[in-house]
Amino acid sequence: MNAERLIGVSRHALAGSTEALEVLTEAWQAQALARAIGHHLALGGPTELRGEARELCEASGRGFGVPDQPGLTEGGIRARRLSGVPDAREALAALAVLLGEVGIALVAVACDTDEEGLYWQCMEAIDAADESGDRVGGMLRRLKTRDRDRERERERHPDWGGALERRWVRERERDGTADSPVGPL
């Protein structure tokens, strides 16, 4: 299943979580998905993102332990179903939304609990989601900067419609971000 679909499934599952442990499980699922997406991008994503994608893997692997939920031990880890990241920008934008929603849900659980252990578990999970979200935001900014730089190149070079643009398109196709800065070619 591609990244965007898995993120959609995760958002739906998070929205349907009514118990504190369900929210923690979905927070863990989101972190596992962030790690898997980071891994895919580190291995074959846009060249500019590979270092930050490795950092996303590290950040999403830290934080809090696996919740004690039967669904996770019975093969229910959604990130294992990730087949690829066909559009890095779309996947990262959707992942940023998911991580933000996870943070909000965790704040609600932390505010609602009287259990000190659960409270601190939520705090650790909030910190982990925030750090992963920061990495994702950095990767999105890097893509935006790359596109802006390429657009400037296009404006500066009269040969843009020729060899320069073809090279740029080949790089984008290889990186999995095939649209030009001004739309599909």
N, C-alpha and C positions, 0 to 999 in steps of 0.2 A: 504494500500500500504506500502511495507516495506521501511525502511530508505534509502537504496541505490537508489531505484527507485525515491523516492520523491526528493532526492538530484539531481539526473539526470534531473528531470523535472525542478527543480529550476535553475540549471545551464543553461539549454536551454532557459528558460524564461529570465534570466538575459542577456544572449548573444543576445537575440532578442529585448532588451530594447533600444529604440532610444531616448526617451525623458527623461529629468531629473527626472520628477515625477515617471516615470516607473522604473528607476533605484532605486529611494528611496523606492518604493513599493517592489521591489525585495529584497532590503537590509532588509526591515522589514520582508518579507517572510522568508528570510534566518535565521534571528534572532529567529523568531517564531519556525522554524524547529529545530534550535539548542536547544531551550528551550524544545521542545517536546522530542527530542532524549535524552537530559539530564535527563528529567523526567523518561523516560522508563528505562534508565540505572541506575538511582538512586533507582528505585523500584525493578528491577530484573536483572540488569547487573552483570558483574563480581564484586565480593565483593571488590576487591582492588580499583574499580573505583567509588563506590557509593558516597563517600564524594565529590570527584571532580565533579561528575555528578550533585550533588546538587548545587555546585558552578557554574557550567555551566548554570543551570536553572536561578540562580540569575543574573549572568552576562548578559545573553541573554535577560533577562527581563528588564534590565536597558537600558539607552541610549536615545532613541528618541521615540516620540509618534507615534501612528498609522497614516500613511499618509491618506490624504483625497482622497481616491480612491474608486469609486463605486464597483470595483471587490472585495474589502475586506469586504464591508458591505453586499454583496449579497452571502455570504457563500464561498468566494473564498480564504479562508485561507488554504493553502496547508497542513500545519502542522496538521490540524484536521483529515486528511486522514491517518495519520501514524498508521499503524497496529502493528508494532513491529520493533525490531532491532535484526535480526537473527544473525548477525556477527558484534560484537562491533568494532573490529579492522577495518573492511572494511568501516563501516558506519562512524567512526571517521576520517579515512583517507580521505574519500570523502567529509565529512563536512569541514575538514581543507582546502581542495582545494576550495570549494564553498565560504567559508569565505574570503579566499585570493582574489578570483575573485571579490567578492563584494567590498572589500577594494579598489582594482584597479579601478573598475567602479566608485566608489564614488569619488576618487581622480580626475578622468577625469571630472566628473560633477562639482566638486568644482572649478577646474581650468578654466572651461569654462563659469562659470556664473558671471554675474555682480550684481546679487541680493545678498545683504548681508545676508538676512534671509536664503536663500537657501544654501549659502556657509556654514553658521554655522550649519545648519541642517545636511549637509554632514559631517562636522567635527565631530559632535556628533555620527553620524552613523559609521564613520570610527573608532572612538574610541571604540564603542560598538562591532563592528566586530573584531577588533584587540584583545580586551579583551576576547571575546568568543573563538577566534582562539588560544589564549594563553592557555586557559583551555583545549581545545581539544588537543593541543600539549602535555600538561602535562599528559593527560590521555593516549595518545599513548606511551609516554615514560614509564609510569608506566606498561603498558602491555608488552613492550619490556623488561623491567627489570624483570618482573615476569617470562617471558619465559626464559630469560638468567639464572635466579636462578634455575628454574626447570631443565634446561639442565645441570647445574652444579651438581644438585642432582642426575641426571641420571648417570653422569660420576662417581660420588663418591660411589654410591650404586650398588653393584652387583645384588641386587634383583630388579633392576629397571624394568625388564621385567615382574615382578610378581605383587605382591600386591601394591607396591608403584606406579607403572605405572597405574594400574587399578584405584587407588584412584585419581590420577592426572587427568585421562581421565574423570572420573565421575564429578570432580569439573569443568573441562572445559566444559563438556556438559551442566551442570547446569548453568554455566555462559554464555553460548551461544558462546563459542569460542572452538569448538570441535576438531580442528586439533591439533596434537601433535607438539612440536617444530621441529620435523624432518619430518613432513608431516602426512597425514592421516594414521591411524592405520588399 
